[in-house]
Structure formats: C-alpha cells, structure tokens
Amino acid sequence: MPDSNAVERTIRPIALNRKNALFAGHDAGAENWAAIASLIETCKLNAVDPHAWLAKTLKAIVDGHPQCQIADLLPWNYPVNV
C-alpha cells in the first residue's frame, strides 16, 4: 500500500487556510484573507521568508513607495538573501 503522508502534509496548510477563511466574518474580509494567504504562499514557493517580506513591503509602502512600481514589491522580486 502506498504511503500518502507526504501528500497529506503538503495539503494540510491549504485545508487549514480554507477552514480559517470560513470565519472571516464578511465577504470583504474573506477576499482580504485570500489575498494575504495567496501572497504568503507565493513567498513560500519562491523561498522567501513571508515575515521578512511582509515587514519590508509594509515599510516600503509607509515610506512612500510609488504605486506605479508596486510590482517591485511582489514576492518573486524580493531578494532571497536579504
């Protein structure tokens, strides 16, 4: 019988996010939750520390990063060795 533990470990975070999103409280809250969860998972896929990326991105926005250059702040443009 094949072992499915690796697959189960892989999909567990997705299932937990889906379960937690049920308690967003409002459609707008659920959309915001989905956007943040998507960005965090994108960080993981690009080998970027989500906490470091989020801290740097929020600081850049507060410091006046131009909206026309928002693509520079996306996880796949974040330098991994920062």
mmCIF file as gemmi writes it, N, C-alpha and C atoms, coordinates in Angstrom:
data_model
loop_
_atom_site.group_PDB
_atom_site.id
_atom_site.type_symbol
_atom_site.label_atom_id
_atom_site.label_alt_id
_atom_site.label_comp_id
_atom_site.label_asym_id
_atom_site.label_entity_id
_atom_site.label_seq_id
_atom_site.pdbx_PDB_ins_code
_atom_site.Cartn_x
_atom_site.Cartn_y
_atom_site.Cartn_z
_atom_site.occupancy
_atom_site.B_iso_or_equiv
_atom_site.pdbx_formal_charge
_atom_site.auth_seq_id
_atom_site.auth_asym_id
_atom_site.pdbx_PDB_model_num
ATOM 1 N N . MET Axp A 1 ? 0.853 -1.189 0 1 0 ? 1 A 1
ATOM 2 C CA . MET Axp A 1 ? 0 0 0 1 0 ? 1 A 1
ATOM 3 C C . MET Axp A 1 ? 0.893 1.246 0 1 0 ? 1 A 1
ATOM 4 N N . PRO Axp A 2 ? 0.638 2.188 -0.92 1 0 ? 2 A 1
ATOM 5 C CA . PRO Axp A 2 ? 1.466 3.395 -0.998 1 0 ? 2 A 1
ATOM 6 C C . PRO Axp A 2 ? 1.237 4.304 0.218 1 0 ? 2 A 1
ATOM 7 N N . ASP Axp A 3 ? 2.289 5.001 0.591 1 0 ? 3 A 1
ATOM 8 C CA . ASP Axp A 3 ? 2.229 5.926 1.721 1 0 ? 3 A 1
ATOM 9 C C . ASP Axp A 3 ? 1.796 7.298 1.223 1 0 ? 3 A 1
ATOM 10 N N . SER Axp A 4 ? 0.813 7.899 1.867 1 0 ? 4 A 1
ATOM 11 C CA . SER Axp A 4 ? 0.308 9.2 1.424 1 0 ? 4 A 1
ATOM 12 C C . SER Axp A 4 ? 0.65 10.315 2.41 1 0 ? 4 A 1
ATOM 13 N N . ASN Axp A 5 ? 1.538 10.062 3.347 1 0 ? 5 A 1
ATOM 14 C CA . ASN Axp A 5 ? 1.869 11.078 4.348 1 0 ? 5 A 1
ATOM 15 C C . ASN Axp A 5 ? 2.44 12.349 3.72 1 0 ? 5 A 1
ATOM 16 N N . ALA Axp A 6 ? 3.299 12.205 2.726 1 0 ? 6 A 1
ATOM 17 C CA . ALA Axp A 6 ? 3.891 13.393 2.09 1 0 ? 6 A 1
ATOM 18 C C . ALA Axp A 6 ? 2.812 14.261 1.456 1 0 ? 6 A 1
ATOM 19 N N . VAL Axp A 7 ? 1.874 13.638 0.799 1 0 ? 7 A 1
ATOM 20 C CA . VAL Axp A 7 ? 0.774 14.384 0.165 1 0 ? 7 A 1
ATOM 21 C C . VAL Axp A 7 ? -0.091 15.053 1.224 1 0 ? 7 A 1
ATOM 22 N N . GLU Axp A 8 ? -0.396 14.323 2.283 1 0 ? 8 A 1
ATOM 23 C CA . GLU Axp A 8 ? -1.228 14.889 3.347 1 0 ? 8 A 1
ATOM 24 C C . GLU Axp A 8 ? -0.548 16.085 4.008 1 0 ? 8 A 1
ATOM 25 N N . ARG Axp A 9 ? 0.755 16.001 4.238 1 0 ? 9 A 1
ATOM 26 C CA . ARG Axp A 9 ? 1.487 17.132 4.821 1 0 ? 9 A 1
ATOM 27 C C . ARG Axp A 9 ? 1.494 18.329 3.875 1 0 ? 9 A 1
ATOM 28 N N . THR Axp A 10 ? 1.524 18.064 2.584 1 0 ? 10 A 1
ATOM 29 C CA . THR Axp A 10 ? 1.541 19.142 1.603 1 0 ? 10 A 1
ATOM 30 C C . THR Axp A 10 ? 0.221 19.886 1.555 1 0 ? 10 A 1
ATOM 31 N N . ILE Axp A 11 ? -0.891 19.183 1.647 1 0 ? 11 A 1
ATOM 32 C CA . ILE Axp A 11 ? -2.198 19.843 1.517 1 0 ? 11 A 1
ATOM 33 C C . ILE Axp A 11 ? -2.763 20.337 2.841 1 0 ? 11 A 1
ATOM 34 N N . ARG Axp A 12 ? -2.156 19.959 3.962 1 0 ? 12 A 1
ATOM 35 C CA . ARG Axp A 12 ? -2.675 20.379 5.272 1 0 ? 12 A 1
ATOM 36 C C . ARG Axp A 12 ? -2.783 21.899 5.393 1 0 ? 12 A 1
ATOM 37 N N . PRO Axp A 13 ? -1.741 22.691 5.046 1 0 ? 13 A 1
ATOM 38 C CA . PRO Axp A 13 ? -1.879 24.152 5.18 1 0 ? 13 A 1
ATOM 39 C C . PRO Axp A 13 ? -3.015 24.727 4.333 1 0 ? 13 A 1
ATOM 40 N N . ILE Axp A 14 ? -3.239 24.155 3.164 1 0 ? 14 A 1
ATOM 41 C CA . ILE Axp A 14 ? -4.322 24.629 2.298 1 0 ? 14 A 1
ATOM 42 C C . ILE Axp A 14 ? -5.667 24.386 2.972 1 0 ? 14 A 1
ATOM 43 N N . ALA Axp A 15 ? -5.825 23.197 3.534 1 0 ? 15 A 1
ATOM 44 C CA . ALA Axp A 15 ? -7.082 22.866 4.216 1 0 ? 15 A 1
ATOM 45 C C . ALA Axp A 15 ? -7.286 23.754 5.439 1 0 ? 15 A 1
ATOM 46 N N . LEU Axp A 16 ? -6.23 24.024 6.18 1 0 ? 16 A 1
ATOM 47 C CA . LEU Axp A 16 ? -6.353 24.896 7.354 1 0 ? 16 A 1
ATOM 48 C C . LEU Axp A 16 ? -6.721 26.314 6.95 1 0 ? 16 A 1
ATOM 49 N N . ASN Axp A 17 ? -6.11 26.832 5.886 1 0 ? 17 A 1
ATOM 50 C CA . ASN Axp A 17 ? -6.461 28.17 5.409 1 0 ? 17 A 1
ATOM 51 C C . ASN Axp A 17 ? -7.921 28.24 4.995 1 0 ? 17 A 1
ATOM 52 N N . ARG Axp A 18 ? -8.38 27.196 4.313 1 0 ? 18 A 1
ATOM 53 C CA . ARG Axp A 18 ? -9.774 27.174 3.882 1 0 ? 18 A 1
ATOM 54 C C . ARG Axp A 18 ? -10.7 27.166 5.089 1 0 ? 18 A 1
ATOM 55 N N . LYS Axp A 19 ? -10.363 26.379 6.099 1 0 ? 19 A 1
ATOM 56 C CA . LYS Axp A 19 ? -11.186 26.308 7.302 1 0 ? 19 A 1
ATOM 57 C C . LYS Axp A 19 ? -11.174 27.649 8.031 1 0 ? 19 A 1
ATOM 58 N N . ASN Axp A 20 ? -10.003 28.266 8.173 1 0 ? 20 A 1
ATOM 59 C CA . ASN Axp A 20 ? -9.909 29.552 8.867 1 0 ? 20 A 1
ATOM 60 C C . ASN Axp A 20 ? -10.632 30.657 8.111 1 0 ? 20 A 1
ATOM 61 N N . ALA Axp A 21 ? -10.653 30.603 6.793 1 0 ? 21 A 1
ATOM 62 C CA . ALA Axp A 21 ? -11.318 31.629 5.989 1 0 ? 21 A 1
ATOM 63 C C . ALA Axp A 21 ? -12.824 31.634 6.222 1 0 ? 21 A 1
ATOM 64 N N . LEU Axp A 22 ? -13.378 30.527 6.689 1 0 ? 22 A 1
ATOM 65 C CA . LEU Axp A 22 ? -14.811 30.488 6.978 1 0 ? 22 A 1
ATOM 66 C C . LEU Axp A 22 ? -15.198 31.496 8.05 1 0 ? 22 A 1
ATOM 67 N N . PHE Axp A 23 ? -14.224 31.89 8.868 1 0 ? 23 A 1
ATOM 68 C CA . PHE Axp A 23 ? -14.518 32.782 9.981 1 0 ? 23 A 1
ATOM 69 C C . PHE Axp A 23 ? -14.064 34.21 9.695 1 0 ? 23 A 1
ATOM 70 N N . ALA Axp A 24 ? -13.945 34.562 8.434 1 0 ? 24 A 1
ATOM 71 C CA . ALA Axp A 24 ? -13.539 35.916 8.06 1 0 ? 24 A 1
ATOM 72 C C . ALA Axp A 24 ? -14.592 36.936 8.464 1 0 ? 24 A 1
ATOM 73 N N . GLY Axp A 25 ? -15.849 36.534 8.555 1 0 ? 25 A 1
ATOM 74 C CA . GLY Axp A 25 ? -16.896 37.405 9.057 1 0 ? 25 A 1
ATOM 75 C C . GLY Axp A 25 ? -17.646 38.195 7.996 1 0 ? 25 A 1
ATOM 76 N N . HIS Axp A 26 ? -17.06 38.387 6.833 1 0 ? 26 A 1
ATOM 77 C CA . HIS Axp A 26 ? -17.692 39.202 5.802 1 0 ? 26 A 1
ATOM 78 C C . HIS Axp A 26 ? -17.029 38.869 4.479 1 0 ? 26 A 1
ATOM 79 N N . ASP Axp A 27 ? -17.729 39.121 3.382 1 0 ? 27 A 1
ATOM 80 C CA . ASP Axp A 27 ? -17.162 38.833 2.062 1 0 ? 27 A 1
ATOM 81 C C . ASP Axp A 27 ? -15.866 39.604 1.818 1 0 ? 27 A 1
ATOM 82 N N . ALA Axp A 28 ? -15.843 40.872 2.213 1 0 ? 28 A 1
ATOM 83 C CA . ALA Axp A 28 ? -14.629 41.679 2.028 1 0 ? 28 A 1
ATOM 84 C C . ALA Axp A 28 ? -13.486 41.121 2.867 1 0 ? 28 A 1
ATOM 85 N N . GLY Axp A 29 ? -13.8 40.672 4.079 1 0 ? 29 A 1
ATOM 86 C CA . GLY Axp A 29 ? -12.781 40.071 4.932 1 0 ? 29 A 1
ATOM 87 C C . GLY Axp A 29 ? -12.237 38.793 4.322 1 0 ? 29 A 1
ATOM 88 N N . ALA Axp A 30 ? -13.112 38.005 3.724 1 0 ? 30 A 1
ATOM 89 C CA . ALA Axp A 30 ? -12.682 36.765 3.075 1 0 ? 30 A 1
ATOM 90 C C . ALA Axp A 30 ? -11.798 37.057 1.865 1 0 ? 30 A 1
ATOM 91 N N . GLU Axp A 31 ? -12.131 38.093 1.11 1 0 ? 31 A 1
ATOM 92 C CA . GLU Axp A 31 ? -11.305 38.473 -0.042 1 0 ? 31 A 1
ATOM 93 C C . GLU Axp A 31 ? -9.925 38.945 0.415 1 0 ? 31 A 1
ATOM 94 N N . ASN Axp A 32 ? -9.894 39.73 1.489 1 0 ? 32 A 1
ATOM 95 C CA . ASN Axp A 32 ? -8.608 40.177 2.029 1 0 ? 32 A 1
ATOM 96 C C . ASN Axp A 32 ? -7.793 38.99 2.532 1 0 ? 32 A 1
ATOM 97 N N . TRP Axp A 33 ? -8.454 38.07 3.217 1 0 ? 33 A 1
ATOM 98 C CA . TRP Axp A 33 ? -7.793 36.865 3.718 1 0 ? 33 A 1
ATOM 99 C C . TRP Axp A 33 ? -7.191 36.085 2.538 1 0 ? 33 A 1
ATOM 100 N N . ALA Axp A 34 ? -7.959 35.934 1.491 1 0 ? 34 A 1
ATOM 101 C CA . ALA Axp A 34 ? -7.488 35.182 0.322 1 0 ? 34 A 1
ATOM 102 C C . ALA Axp A 34 ? -6.275 35.857 -0.314 1 0 ? 34 A 1
ATOM 103 N N . ALA Axp A 35 ? -6.285 37.171 -0.392 1 0 ? 35 A 1
ATOM 104 C CA . ALA Axp A 35 ? -5.156 37.895 -0.987 1 0 ? 35 A 1
ATOM 105 C C . ALA Axp A 35 ? -3.896 37.711 -0.15 1 0 ? 35 A 1
ATOM 106 N N . ILE Axp A 36 ? -4.005 37.866 1.157 1 0 ? 36 A 1
ATOM 107 C CA . ILE Axp A 36 ? -2.846 37.716 2.031 1 0 ? 36 A 1
ATOM 108 C C . ILE Axp A 36 ? -2.348 36.274 2.025 1 0 ? 36 A 1
ATOM 109 N N . ALA Axp A 37 ? -3.253 35.309 2.114 1 0 ? 37 A 1
ATOM 110 C CA . ALA Axp A 37 ? -2.856 33.896 2.093 1 0 ? 37 A 1
ATOM 111 C C . ALA Axp A 37 ? -2.16 33.563 0.784 1 0 ? 37 A 1
ATOM 112 N N . SER Axp A 38 ? -2.648 34.119 -0.3 1 0 ? 38 A 1
ATOM 113 C CA . SER Axp A 38 ? -2.044 33.885 -1.607 1 0 ? 38 A 1
ATOM 114 C C . SER Axp A 38 ? -0.626 34.452 -1.674 1 0 ? 38 A 1
ATOM 115 N N . LEU Axp A 39 ? -0.434 35.655 -1.15 1 0 ? 39 A 1
ATOM 116 C CA . LEU Axp A 39 ? 0.896 36.266 -1.142 1 0 ? 39 A 1
ATOM 117 C C . LEU Axp A 39 ? 1.863 35.49 -0.252 1 0 ? 39 A 1
ATOM 118 N N . ILE Axp A 40 ? 1.393 35.023 0.882 1 0 ? 40 A 1
ATOM 119 C CA . ILE Axp A 40 ? 2.243 34.256 1.791 1 0 ? 40 A 1
ATOM 120 C C . ILE Axp A 40 ? 2.656 32.939 1.152 1 0 ? 40 A 1
ATOM 121 N N . GLU Axp A 41 ? 1.722 32.258 0.516 1 0 ? 41 A 1
ATOM 122 C CA . GLU Axp A 41 ? 2.058 31.001 -0.162 1 0 ? 41 A 1
ATOM 123 C C . GLU Axp A 41 ? 3.009 31.257 -1.344 1 0 ? 41 A 1
ATOM 124 N N . THR Axp A 42 ? 2.846 32.403 -2.013 1 0 ? 42 A 1
ATOM 125 C CA . THR Axp A 42 ? 3.761 32.763 -3.096 1 0 ? 42 A 1
ATOM 126 C C . THR Axp A 42 ? 5.171 32.981 -2.549 1 0 ? 42 A 1
ATOM 127 N N . CYS Axp A 43 ? 5.274 33.592 -1.364 1 0 ? 43 A 1
ATOM 128 C CA . CYS Axp A 43 ? 6.582 33.736 -0.72 1 0 ? 43 A 1
ATOM 129 C C . CYS Axp A 43 ? 7.221 32.372 -0.514 1 0 ? 43 A 1
ATOM 130 N N . LYS Axp A 44 ? 6.448 31.441 0.017 1 0 ? 44 A 1
ATOM 131 C CA . LYS Axp A 44 ? 6.981 30.109 0.289 1 0 ? 44 A 1
ATOM 132 C C . LYS Axp A 44 ? 7.438 29.428 -0.996 1 0 ? 44 A 1
ATOM 133 N N . LEU Axp A 45 ? 6.678 29.575 -2.056 1 0 ? 45 A 1
ATOM 134 C CA . LEU Axp A 45 ? 7.044 28.962 -3.331 1 0 ? 45 A 1
ATOM 135 C C . LEU Axp A 45 ? 8.322 29.563 -3.914 1 0 ? 45 A 1
ATOM 136 N N . ASN Axp A 46 ? 8.606 30.818 -3.569 1 0 ? 46 A 1
ATOM 137 C CA . ASN Axp A 46 ? 9.794 31.496 -4.074 1 0 ? 46 A 1
ATOM 138 C C . ASN Axp A 46 ? 10.934 31.509 -3.064 1 0 ? 46 A 1
ATOM 139 N N . ALA Axp A 47 ? 10.837 30.661 -2.03 1 0 ? 47 A 1
ATOM 140 C CA . ALA Axp A 47 ? 11.871 30.536 -0.996 1 0 ? 47 A 1
ATOM 141 C C . ALA Axp A 47 ? 12.157 31.867 -0.303 1 0 ? 47 A 1
ATOM 142 N N . VAL Axp A 48 ? 11.097 32.627 -0.044 1 0 ? 48 A 1
ATOM 143 C CA . VAL Axp A 48 ? 11.201 33.922 0.63 1 0 ? 48 A 1
ATOM 144 C C . VAL Axp A 48 ? 10.538 33.795 1.997 1 0 ? 48 A 1
ATOM 145 N N . ASP Axp A 49 ? 11.194 34.327 3.032 1 0 ? 49 A 1
ATOM 146 C CA . ASP Axp A 49 ? 10.606 34.323 4.367 1 0 ? 49 A 1
ATOM 147 C C . ASP Axp A 49 ? 9.395 35.265 4.368 1 0 ? 49 A 1
ATOM 148 N N . PRO Axp A 50 ? 8.179 34.73 4.57 1 0 ? 50 A 1
ATOM 149 C CA . PRO Axp A 50 ? 6.977 35.58 4.496 1 0 ? 50 A 1
ATOM 150 C C . PRO Axp A 50 ? 6.993 36.743 5.483 1 0 ? 50 A 1
ATOM 151 N N . HIS Axp A 51 ? 7.482 36.518 6.698 1 0 ? 51 A 1
ATOM 152 C CA . HIS Axp A 51 ? 7.5 37.58 7.703 1 0 ? 51 A 1
ATOM 153 C C . HIS Axp A 51 ? 8.442 38.709 7.285 1 0 ? 51 A 1
ATOM 154 N N . ALA Axp A 52 ? 9.623 38.352 6.824 1 0 ? 52 A 1
ATOM 155 C CA . ALA Axp A 52 ? 10.588 39.368 6.382 1 0 ? 52 A 1
ATOM 156 C C . ALA Axp A 52 ? 10.054 40.128 5.175 1 0 ? 52 A 1
ATOM 157 N N . TRP Axp A 53 ? 9.459 39.406 4.234 1 0 ? 53 A 1
ATOM 158 C CA . TRP Axp A 53 ? 8.903 40.053 3.04 1 0 ? 53 A 1
ATOM 159 C C . TRP Axp A 53 ? 7.795 41.025 3.423 1 0 ? 53 A 1
ATOM 160 N N . LEU Axp A 54 ? 6.878 40.579 4.274 1 0 ? 54 A 1
ATOM 161 C CA . LEU Axp A 54 ? 5.752 41.427 4.656 1 0 ? 54 A 1
ATOM 162 C C . LEU Axp A 54 ? 6.234 42.666 5.403 1 0 ? 54 A 1
ATOM 163 N N . ALA Axp A 55 ? 7.185 42.492 6.319 1 0 ? 55 A 1
ATOM 164 C CA . ALA Axp A 55 ? 7.708 43.644 7.068 1 0 ? 55 A 1
ATOM 165 C C . ALA Axp A 55 ? 8.358 44.656 6.121 1 0 ? 55 A 1
ATOM 166 N N . LYS Axp A 56 ? 9.178 44.169 5.2 1 0 ? 56 A 1
ATOM 167 C CA . LYS Axp A 56 ? 9.859 45.077 4.275 1 0 ? 56 A 1
ATOM 168 C C . LYS Axp A 56 ? 8.86 45.752 3.326 1 0 ? 56 A 1
ATOM 169 N N . THR Axp A 57 ? 7.872 44.993 2.872 1 0 ? 57 A 1
ATOM 170 C CA . THR Axp A 57 ? 6.875 45.537 1.947 1 0 ? 57 A 1
ATOM 171 C C . THR Axp A 57 ? 6.021 46.61 2.619 1 0 ? 57 A 1
ATOM 172 N N . LEU Axp A 58 ? 5.553 46.333 3.835 1 0 ? 58 A 1
ATOM 173 C CA . LEU Axp A 58 ? 4.75 47.333 4.547 1 0 ? 58 A 1
ATOM 174 C C . LEU Axp A 58 ? 5.567 48.586 4.845 1 0 ? 58 A 1
ATOM 175 N N . LYS Axp A 59 ? 6.842 48.414 5.205 1 0 ? 59 A 1
ATOM 176 C CA . LYS Axp A 59 ? 7.704 49.576 5.448 1 0 ? 59 A 1
ATOM 177 C C . LYS Axp A 59 ? 7.88 50.392 4.173 1 0 ? 59 A 1
ATOM 178 N N . ALA Axp A 60 ? 8.066 49.712 3.047 1 0 ? 60 A 1
ATOM 179 C CA . ALA Axp A 60 ? 8.227 50.423 1.772 1 0 ? 60 A 1
ATOM 180 C C . ALA Axp A 60 ? 6.969 51.211 1.429 1 0 ? 60 A 1
ATOM 181 N N . ILE Axp A 61 ? 5.805 50.635 1.673 1 0 ? 61 A 1
ATOM 182 C CA . ILE Axp A 61 ? 4.538 51.331 1.385 1 0 ? 61 A 1
ATOM 183 C C . ILE Axp A 61 ? 4.4 52.553 2.285 1 0 ? 61 A 1
ATOM 184 N N . VAL Axp A 62 ? 4.69 52.387 3.574 1 0 ? 62 A 1
ATOM 185 C CA . VAL Axp A 62 ? 4.596 53.511 4.516 1 0 ? 62 A 1
ATOM 186 C C . VAL Axp A 62 ? 5.592 54.61 4.149 1 0 ? 62 A 1
ATOM 187 N N . ASP Axp A 63 ? 6.769 54.201 3.66 1 0 ? 63 A 1
ATOM 188 C CA . ASP Axp A 63 ? 7.799 55.183 3.289 1 0 ? 63 A 1
ATOM 189 C C . ASP Axp A 63 ? 7.542 55.843 1.942 1 0 ? 63 A 1
ATOM 190 N N . GLY Axp A 64 ? 6.416 55.508 1.29 1 0 ? 64 A 1
ATOM 191 C CA . GLY Axp A 64 ? 6.032 56.203 0.066 1 0 ? 64 A 1
ATOM 192 C C . GLY Axp A 64 ? 6.454 55.538 -1.228 1 0 ? 64 A 1
ATOM 193 N N . HIS Axp A 65 ? 6.568 54.217 -1.228 1 0 ? 65 A 1
ATOM 194 C CA . HIS Axp A 65 ? 6.904 53.515 -2.476 1 0 ? 65 A 1
ATOM 195 C C . HIS Axp A 65 ? 5.869 53.879 -3.544 1 0 ? 65 A 1
ATOM 196 N N . PRO Axp A 66 ? 6.298 54.262 -4.748 1 0 ? 66 A 1
ATOM 197 C CA . PRO Axp A 66 ? 5.347 54.689 -5.791 1 0 ? 66 A 1
ATOM 198 C C . PRO Axp A 66 ? 4.409 53.548 -6.223 1 0 ? 66 A 1
ATOM 199 N N . GLN Axp A 67 ? 3.143 53.859 -6.359 1 0 ? 67 A 1
ATOM 200 C CA . GLN Axp A 67 ? 2.152 52.854 -6.767 1 0 ? 67 A 1
ATOM 201 C C . GLN Axp A 67 ? 2.444 52.304 -8.152 1 0 ? 67 A 1
ATOM 202 N N . CYS Axp A 68 ? 3.037 53.111 -9.021 1 0 ? 68 A 1
ATOM 203 C CA . CYS Axp A 68 ? 3.321 52.642 -10.379 1 0 ? 68 A 1
ATOM 204 C C . CYS Axp A 68 ? 4.432 51.584 -10.397 1 0 ? 68 A 1
ATOM 205 N N . GLN Axp A 69 ? 5.125 51.403 -9.279 1 0 ? 69 A 1
ATOM 206 C CA . GLN Axp A 69 ? 6.197 50.41 -9.185 1 0 ? 69 A 1
ATOM 207 C C . GLN Axp A 69 ? 5.862 49.313 -8.179 1 0 ? 69 A 1
ATOM 208 N N . ILE Axp A 70 ? 4.581 49.055 -7.98 1 0 ? 70 A 1
ATOM 209 C CA . ILE Axp A 70 ? 4.142 48.082 -6.978 1 0 ? 70 A 1
ATOM 210 C C . ILE Axp A 70 ? 4.637 46.671 -7.302 1 0 ? 70 A 1
ATOM 211 N N . ALA Axp A 71 ? 4.856 46.376 -8.578 1 0 ? 71 A 1
ATOM 212 C CA . ALA Axp A 71 ? 5.344 45.042 -8.964 1 0 ? 71 A 1
ATOM 213 C C . ALA Axp A 71 ? 6.722 44.761 -8.358 1 0 ? 71 A 1
ATOM 214 N N . ASP Axp A 72 ? 7.483 45.804 -8.046 1 0 ? 72 A 1
ATOM 215 C CA . ASP Axp A 72 ? 8.798 45.616 -7.423 1 0 ? 72 A 1
ATOM 216 C C . ASP Axp A 72 ? 8.691 45 -6.038 1 0 ? 72 A 1
ATOM 217 N N . LEU Axp A 73 ? 7.535 45.122 -5.403 1 0 ? 73 A 1
ATOM 218 C CA . LEU Axp A 73 ? 7.359 44.628 -4.036 1 0 ? 73 A 1
ATOM 219 C C . LEU Axp A 73 ? 6.81 43.205 -3.965 1 0 ? 73 A 1
ATOM 220 N N . LEU Axp A 74 ? 6.485 42.616 -5.088 1 0 ? 74 A 1
ATOM 221 C CA . LEU Axp A 74 ? 5.913 41.269 -5.078 1 0 ? 74 A 1
ATOM 222 C C . LEU Axp A 74 ? 6.959 40.241 -4.662 1 0 ? 74 A 1
ATOM 223 N N . PRO Axp A 75 ? 6.506 39.133 -4.075 1 0 ? 75 A 1
ATOM 224 C CA . PRO Axp A 75 ? 7.449 38.158 -3.509 1 0 ? 75 A 1
ATOM 225 C C . PRO Axp A 75 ? 8.508 37.645 -4.481 1 0 ? 75 A 1
ATOM 226 N N . TRP Axp A 76 ? 8.174 37.442 -5.745 1 0 ? 76 A 1
ATOM 227 C CA . TRP Axp A 76 ? 9.161 36.893 -6.674 1 0 ? 76 A 1
ATOM 228 C C . TRP Axp A 76 ? 10.231 37.921 -7.046 1 0 ? 76 A 1
ATOM 229 N N . ASN Axp A 77 ? 10.039 39.193 -6.69 1 0 ? 77 A 1
ATOM 230 C CA . ASN Axp A 77 ? 11.061 40.218 -6.916 1 0 ? 77 A 1
ATOM 231 C C . ASN Axp A 77 ? 11.844 40.533 -5.647 1 0 ? 77 A 1
ATOM 232 N N . TYR Axp A 78 ? 11.525 39.863 -4.549 1 0 ? 78 A 1
ATOM 233 C CA . TYR Axp A 78 ? 12.208 40.077 -3.282 1 0 ? 78 A 1
ATOM 234 C C . TYR Axp A 78 ? 13.542 39.337 -3.297 1 0 ? 78 A 1
ATOM 235 N N . PRO Axp A 79 ? 14.622 40.009 -2.952 1 0 ? 79 A 1
ATOM 236 C CA . PRO Axp A 79 ? 15.915 39.305 -2.933 1 0 ? 79 A 1
ATOM 237 C C . PRO Axp A 79 ? 15.936 38.266 -1.817 1 0 ? 79 A 1
ATOM 238 N N . VAL Axp A 80 ? 16.219 37.033 -2.163 1 0 ? 80 A 1
ATOM 239 C CA . VAL Axp A 80 ? 16.147 35.917 -1.212 1 0 ? 80 A 1
ATOM 240 C C . VAL Axp A 80 ? 17.187 36.04 -0.115 1 0 ? 80 A 1
ATOM 241 N N . ASN Axp A 81 ? 18.351 36.565 -0.399 1 0 ? 81 A 1
ATOM 242 C CA . ASN Axp A 81 ? 19.41 36.61 0.595 1 0 ? 81 A 1
ATOM 243 C C . ASN Axp A 81 ? 19.433 37.902 1.415 1 0 ? 81 A 1
ATOM 244 N N . VAL Axp A 82 ? 18.283 38.546 1.576 1 0 ? 82 A 1
ATOM 245 C CA . VAL Axp A 82 ? 18.217 39.772 2.385 1 0 ? 82 A 1
ATOM 246 C C . VAL Axp A 82 ? 17.959 39.41 3.817 1 0 ? 82 A 1
